[in-house]
């Protein structure tokens, strides 16, 4: 039986509230679970104590039994210091879009033209001052 520690959605439309549960991976998202381990209220501010609550002893127990946390739950556990931080490859993160790349190229062309224009008259002005 493959166990997961995951979020089960509750709350009304556009007002999500999640239960952190230990469930069989074959069960539906909001379906049968073995134990409720905590709550997650994403509508609360990020620095609120009430946003994520977990019974750490029970979470540790389920992890020791081989339960795999989902990505979102593992991030919460990393923030709580239960799991070591993983290096995640965010492949899209540093890549600007097409429009941004075009703007950078335009800016580079204008800067190069301005640098050339500024560099060309400067020696002529120095020669006139030298005479």
C-alpha positions as CSV (number, residue, x, y, z in Angstrom):
1,X,0.0,0.0,0.0
2,X,1.6,3.3,-1.2
3,X,1.1,5.9,1.4
4,X,1.1,9.7,0.7
5,X,1.0,12.7,3.0
6,X,-1.0,15.2,0.9
7,X,-3.5,18.0,0.8
8,X,-7.3,17.3,0.7
9,X,-9.2,20.3,-0.3
10,X,-12.2,21.6,1.7
11,X,-13.8,25.1,1.9
12,X,-16.2,26.8,-0.4
13,X,-15.7,28.0,-3.9
14,X,-12.8,30.5,-4.2
15,X,-12.1,30.1,-0.5
16,X,-9.8,27.1,-0.3
17,X,-8.9,25.4,2.9
18,X,-6.9,22.2,3.0
19,X,-6.4,19.3,5.4
20,X,-3.0,17.7,5.5
21,X,-3.8,14.0,5.5
22,X,-2.1,10.6,5.4
23,X,-3.9,8.6,2.7
24,X,-3.5,5.7,0.4
25,X,-2.2,7.0,-2.9
26,X,-5.0,5.2,-4.8
27,X,-7.8,7.1,-3.0
28,X,-9.3,10.3,-4.6
29,X,-7.8,13.7,-3.5
30,X,-10.7,14.6,-1.2
31,X,-11.6,10.9,-0.5
32,X,-10.9,8.4,2.2
33,X,-7.8,9.0,4.4
34,X,-6.3,7.3,7.4
35,X,-5.4,10.3,9.6
36,X,-5.7,14.1,9.5
37,X,-2.2,15.5,10.3
38,X,-2.9,19.2,10.1
39,X,-4.4,22.1,8.2
40,X,-3.3,24.6,5.6
41,X,-5.2,27.9,5.1
42,X,-3.7,29.7,2.0
43,X,-6.1,32.7,2.4
44,X,-4.2,33.8,5.6
45,X,-1.1,36.0,5.3
46,X,2.2,34.3,4.8
47,X,3.5,35.3,8.3
48,X,0.4,34.0,10.1
49,X,0.9,31.2,12.7
50,X,-2.5,29.7,11.7
51,X,-1.6,29.3,8.0
52,X,0.1,25.9,8.3
53,X,-0.5,23.7,11.4
54,X,0.8,20.2,11.6
55,X,1.0,17.5,14.3
56,X,4.8,16.9,13.9
57,X,4.9,13.7,15.9
58,X,2.3,12.0,13.7
59,X,4.0,13.4,10.5
60,X,7.3,11.9,11.7
61,X,5.5,8.6,12.4
62,X,4.0,8.4,8.9
63,X,7.4,9.4,7.2
64,X,9.0,6.6,9.2
65,X,6.3,4.2,7.9
66,X,7.4,5.1,4.3
67,X,4.7,7.7,3.5
68,X,5.9,10.0,0.7
69,X,4.9,13.7,1.0
70,X,3.7,15.5,-2.1
71,X,5.7,18.4,-3.5
72,X,3.6,21.0,-1.7
73,X,3.6,19.2,1.6
74,X,7.3,18.5,1.3
75,X,7.9,22.3,0.9
76,X,5.9,22.9,4.1
77,X,7.9,20.2,5.9
78,X,11.2,21.8,4.7
79,X,10.0,25.2,6.0
80,X,9.3,23.6,9.3
81,X,12.7,22.0,9.4
82,X,11.5,18.4,9.3
83,X,12.9,17.5,5.9
84,X,16.3,18.6,4.4
85,X,15.9,21.2,1.6
86,X,16.0,19.7,-1.9
87,X,17.6,21.4,-4.9
88,X,14.9,21.8,-7.4
89,X,15.6,22.6,-11.0
90,X,13.4,25.5,-12.0
91,X,14.2,25.4,-15.7
92,X,12.0,28.3,-16.8
93,X,13.0,30.7,-14.0
94,X,15.9,32.6,-15.6
95,X,14.6,32.6,-19.1
96,X,13.1,35.9,-20.3
97,X,10.2,35.9,-22.8
98,X,10.5,36.9,-26.5
99,X,9.3,40.5,-25.9
100,X,11.9,41.0,-23.1
101,X,14.7,39.6,-25.3
102,X,13.7,42.0,-28.1
103,X,13.7,45.0,-25.7
104,X,17.2,44.1,-24.4
105,X,18.5,43.9,-28.0
106,X,16.9,47.3,-28.9
107,X,18.4,48.8,-25.7
108,X,21.8,47.4,-26.6
109,X,21.7,48.8,-30.1
110,X,20.7,52.3,-28.8
111,X,23.4,52.2,-26.2
112,X,26.0,51.2,-28.8
113,X,24.9,54.0,-31.2
114,X,25.0,56.5,-28.3
115,X,28.5,55.4,-27.3
116,X,29.7,55.8,-30.9
117,X,28.1,59.2,-31.2
118,X,29.7,60.3,-27.9
119,X,33.1,58.9,-28.8
120,X,33.3,60.5,-32.3
121,X,32.9,64.2,-31.5
122,X,35.1,64.0,-28.4
123,X,38.4,63.8,-30.2
124,X,37.4,66.7,-32.5
125,X,36.6,68.9,-29.5
126,X,40.0,68.0,-27.9
127,X,41.8,69.0,-31.2
128,X,40.0,72.4,-31.2
129,X,40.9,73.0,-27.6
130,X,44.6,72.1,-28.3
131,X,44.9,74.8,-31.0
